[in-house]
Amino acid sequence: MSFLERLKAAARRNDSWLCVGLDPDPDVLPSGVALDSFLRGIVEATRDHVCCYKPNLAFFEALGVDGYLALRTLLKALPADIPVLVDAKRGDTPQTMRAYARAIFDELGADAVTLNPYMGGDSLAPFFDYADRGVFVLCKTSNPGAGDLQDLVVDGEPLFLHVVRRAVSWDKHGTLGLVVGATYPSDVAAVRQLAPDAPILLPGVGAQAGDLERSVQAALDRQGGGALVNVSRSLLYASRGSDWQAAARAEAERVRAAINLARGSGATASR
């Protein structure tokens, strides 16, 4: 199955377009809980509430060898029926990107990845060559400084919309996804108009106070899905006490319900 097929199957099965970001920070783990146990516990608590898991490579790389081993252990422990979107935000010359593609898709076995388009189409081509994977191109990011470059007006429209048009043209196999912050709902709507079928990853809900309802409604595709709401810190660290697993599950339930409410009363992920 392709990434998109796996994503839709998981969304139908769990009635969910919730993506859980796995960003381990040893400084805020529950007291006495080891990193591997924490990550495994989060997955156990949320596996029937999500459509995707998104490990962020930076948080693992920052821990050196221990982090790399923790990532490997995590990837082996993730449910086989839930796709894995590796948050890497890679962007480099084509030769280097071919190595990154092998590292992320072949070596780690990721189903999808986030990429930076700043170096152009030939830079991303090695990832688009994989017909069964997902390629999420950064478009309008959720951070406050996103507009410094992404909102620059070029030929009458903001740069991030030019990125969307180019990304659609680079898509060889229908594997394109786009990253648009839930902190900018009107921009989500503009992106969806230009890319009616690509899944849109919506970071910024939770700790960054993005607008879940408006962003989900703006991101819905023609089948009533395609809007992946990423939640990381507010779910992972919902509690630092002994109830951390239960708190994470409760947050997953809350966000999933909010997503489905935004999609429409009685909506299911198969609609």
C-alpha positions as CSV (number, residue, x, y, z in Angstrom):
1,M,0.0,0.0,0.0
2,S,1.1,3.5,-0.7
3,F,1.4,6.1,2.1
4,L,-1.8,7.8,1.1
5,E,-3.7,4.4,1.1
6,R,-2.3,3.5,4.5
7,L,-3.1,7.0,5.9
8,K,-6.7,6.8,4.7
9,A,-7.1,3.2,6.0
10,A,-5.9,4.3,9.4
11,A,-8.2,7.3,9.4
12,R,-11.2,5.2,8.6
13,R,-10.3,2.5,11.1
14,N,-9.8,4.9,14.0
15,D,-12.3,7.6,12.8
16,S,-9.4,10.1,13.2
17,W,-7.3,12.6,11.4
18,L,-5.1,13.2,14.5
19,C,-1.4,13.0,14.0
20,V,0.7,12.6,17.2
21,G,4.1,14.2,17.0
22,L,6.7,12.3,19.0
23,D,9.1,15.0,20.2
24,P,10.9,13.5,23.3
25,D,12.4,16.0,25.7
26,P,14.2,14.3,28.7
27,D,13.8,17.5,30.7
28,V,10.0,17.3,30.9
29,L,9.5,13.5,31.0
30,P,7.4,12.2,33.9
31,S,9.5,11.6,37.0
32,G,11.2,8.2,36.9
33,V,10.1,7.2,33.4
34,A,12.8,6.2,30.9
35,L,12.7,7.6,27.4
36,D,11.9,4.3,25.7
37,S,9.2,3.5,28.2
38,F,7.7,6.9,27.8
39,L,7.5,6.7,24.0
40,R,6.1,3.2,24.1
41,G,3.5,4.3,26.7
42,I,2.4,7.2,24.5
43,V,1.9,4.9,21.5
44,E,0.0,2.4,23.6
45,A,-2.3,5.1,25.0
46,T,-3.1,6.6,21.6
47,R,-2.8,3.9,18.9
48,D,-6.6,3.6,18.4
49,H,-7.0,7.4,18.3
50,V,-4.6,8.4,15.5
51,C,-4.1,8.2,11.8
52,C,-0.4,8.8,11.9
53,Y,2.7,9.2,14.1
54,K,5.3,11.9,13.4
55,P,8.7,11.4,15.1
56,N,10.7,14.6,14.9
57,L,14.3,13.7,14.1
58,A,15.8,16.7,15.8
59,F,14.7,15.6,19.3
60,F,16.3,12.2,18.8
61,E,19.5,13.5,17.1
62,A,20.0,15.9,20.0
63,L,20.4,12.9,22.3
64,G,23.3,11.5,20.3
65,V,23.7,7.7,20.1
66,D,21.1,7.1,22.8
67,G,18.6,9.1,20.8
68,Y,19.4,7.2,17.6
69,L,18.9,3.9,19.4
70,A,15.6,5.3,21.0
71,L,14.4,6.2,17.5
72,R,15.2,2.7,16.2
73,T,13.4,1.1,19.1
74,L,10.4,3.4,18.6
75,L,10.1,2.7,14.9
76,K,10.0,-1.1,15.6
77,A,7.4,-0.6,18.3
78,L,5.0,1.5,16.3
79,P,1.8,-0.3,15.1
80,A,2.3,-1.8,11.6
81,D,-1.1,-0.4,10.5
82,I,-0.3,3.2,11.4
83,P,1.9,5.1,8.9
84,V,5.0,7.0,10.1
85,L,5.7,10.5,8.9
86,V,9.3,11.5,9.8
87,D,9.6,15.2,10.5
88,A,13.0,15.9,9.0
89,K,12.6,19.2,7.1
90,R,15.5,18.3,4.9
91,G,16.6,20.6,2.1
92,D,19.9,20.4,0.3
93,T,21.6,19.8,-3.1
94,P,20.2,16.9,-5.2
95,Q,23.1,14.6,-4.5
96,T,22.8,15.1,-0.8
97,M,19.0,14.7,-1.0
98,R,19.4,11.3,-2.6
99,A,21.4,10.2,0.4
100,Y,18.7,11.7,2.7
101,A,16.0,9.9,0.8
102,R,17.8,6.6,1.2
103,A,18.4,7.3,4.9
104,I,14.8,8.2,5.7
105,F,12.9,5.9,3.3
106,D,15.1,2.9,2.9
107,E,17.1,2.8,6.1
108,L,14.5,4.1,8.6
109,G,11.6,2.7,6.6
110,A,9.5,5.9,7.0
111,D,6.2,6.1,5.1
112,A,6.5,9.9,4.6
113,V,8.7,12.9,5.3
114,T,8.6,16.7,5.7
115,L,11.0,18.6,3.3
116,N,12.1,22.2,2.8
117,P,11.6,23.4,-0.8
118,Y,13.9,26.5,-0.6
119,M,16.5,24.8,-3.0
120,G,14.0,24.0,-5.7
121,G,12.5,21.1,-7.5
122,D,15.6,19.2,-8.4
123,S,16.4,19.1,-4.6
124,L,13.1,17.4,-3.8
125,A,13.1,15.1,-6.9
126,P,14.9,12.2,-5.1
127,F,12.0,12.0,-2.6
128,F,9.3,12.3,-5.3
129,D,10.9,9.4,-7.1
130,Y,9.4,7.1,-4.4
131,A,5.9,6.2,-5.8
132,D,4.7,4.6,-2.5
133,R,5.8,7.3,0.0
134,G,4.6,10.7,1.1
135,V,6.4,14.0,0.6
136,F,5.1,16.9,2.8
137,V,6.5,20.2,1.5
138,L,6.8,23.1,3.9
139,C,4.5,25.8,2.7
140,K,3.3,28.2,5.4
141,T,4.8,27.2,8.7
142,S,3.2,27.7,12.1
143,N,5.9,29.8,13.8
144,P,5.5,33.6,14.3
145,G,8.4,34.4,11.9
146,A,6.9,32.4,9.1
147,G,5.9,35.5,7.2
148,D,9.4,36.9,7.0
149,L,9.9,35.0,3.8
150,Q,6.8,33.0,3.1
151,D,4.5,36.1,2.9
152,L,6.8,38.1,0.5
153,V,4.7,39.2,-2.4
154,V,5.9,37.9,-5.8
155,D,4.0,38.7,-8.9
156,G,1.0,39.7,-6.9
157,E,0.7,36.8,-4.5
158,P,2.6,35.6,-1.4
159,L,5.6,33.3,-1.9
160,F,4.0,30.4,-0.1
161,L,1.3,30.1,-2.8
162,H,4.0,30.0,-5.5
163,V,5.5,27.1,-3.4
164,V,2.2,25.3,-3.6
165,R,2.0,25.7,-7.4
166,R,5.5,24.5,-7.9
167,A,5.1,21.6,-5.5
168,V,2.0,20.4,-7.4
169,S,4.1,20.4,-10.6
170,W,6.9,18.5,-9.0
171,D,4.5,15.7,-7.8
172,K,5.2,12.6,-10.0
173,H,3.1,10.0,-8.4
174,G,0.4,11.7,-6.4
175,T,2.6,11.6,-3.2
176,L,2.5,15.3,-2.4
177,G,1.5,16.6,1.0
178,L,1.7,20.2,2.2
179,V,2.5,21.7,5.6
180,V,0.4,24.7,6.6
181,G,0.2,26.0,10.2
182,A,-3.1,25.9,11.9
183,T,-2.1,29.4,13.2
184,Y,-3.1,30.8,9.7
185,P,-6.5,29.4,8.8
186,S,-7.1,31.7,5.9
187,D,-3.8,30.6,4.4
188,V,-4.9,27.0,4.8
189,A,-7.9,27.8,2.7
190,A,-5.8,29.4,0.0
191,V,-3.5,26.4,-0.2
192,R,-6.4,24.0,-0.4
193,Q,-7.8,25.8,-3.4
194,L,-4.5,25.3,-5.3
195,A,-4.0,21.7,-4.2
196,P,-7.5,20.1,-3.8
197,D,-6.3,16.5,-3.3
198,A,-3.1,16.7,-1.3
199,P,-3.2,15.9,2.4
200,I,-2.4,19.0,4.5
201,L,-0.5,18.6,7.7
202,L,-1.7,21.2,10.3
203,P,0.9,21.9,13.0
204,G,0.4,24.6,15.6
205,V,-2.6,23.2,17.5
206,G,-2.1,22.9,21.2
207,A,1.0,24.7,22.6
208,Q,1.0,27.2,19.7
209,A,-2.7,27.9,20.1
210,G,-3.6,27.4,16.4
211,D,-7.3,27.5,15.4
212,L,-8.2,23.8,15.1
213,E,-11.8,24.3,13.9
214,R,-11.2,26.9,11.2
215,S,-8.1,25.2,10.0
216,V,-9.7,21.8,9.7
217,Q,-12.7,23.2,7.9
218,A,-10.4,25.0,5.5
219,A,-8.2,22.0,4.9
220,L,-10.8,19.4,4.2
221,D,-10.5,17.7,0.8
222,R,-13.4,16.7,-1.5
223,Q,-13.9,13.5,0.5
224,G,-14.2,15.3,3.8
225,G,-10.7,14.2,5.0
226,G,-7.1,15.0,4.2
227,A,-6.6,17.4,7.2
228,L,-3.9,15.9,9.5
229,V,-4.0,17.8,12.8
230,N,-0.6,17.4,14.5
231,V,-0.5,17.6,18.3
232,S,2.8,17.1,20.1
233,R,3.7,18.9,23.4
234,S,0.2,19.4,24.7
235,L,-0.5,15.6,24.4
236,L,2.9,14.2,25.3
237,Y,3.3,16.2,28.4
238,A,-0.4,16.5,29.4
239,S,0.8,15.3,32.8
240,R,4.2,14.7,34.4
241,G,2.6,12.7,37.2
242,S,1.8,9.0,37.5
243,D,-1.3,9.5,35.3
244,W,0.8,10.7,32.3
245,Q,-0.5,7.9,30.0
246,A,-4.1,8.4,31.0
247,A,-3.7,12.2,30.5
248,A,-2.2,11.6,27.0
249,R,-5.1,9.4,26.0
250,A,-7.6,11.9,27.3
251,E,-6.0,14.6,25.2
252,A,-6.0,12.4,22.2
253,E,-9.7,11.7,22.7
254,R,-10.4,15.4,23.1
255,V,-8.6,16.5,20.0
256,R,-10.0,13.6,17.9
257,A,-13.5,14.6,18.9
258,A,-12.8,18.3,18.1
259,I,-11.4,17.4,14.7
260,N,-14.5,15.3,13.9
261,L,-16.8,18.0,15.1
262,A,-15.0,20.5,12.9
263,R,-15.5,18.1,10.0
264,G,-19.2,18.1,10.5
265,S,-21.7,16.6,12.9
266,G,-21.6,12.8,12.7
267,A,-18.7,12.8,10.2
268,T,-16.5,9.8,9.9
269,A,-13.0,9.5,8.4
270,S,-14.4,7.4,5.6
271,R,-16.8,10.1,4.3
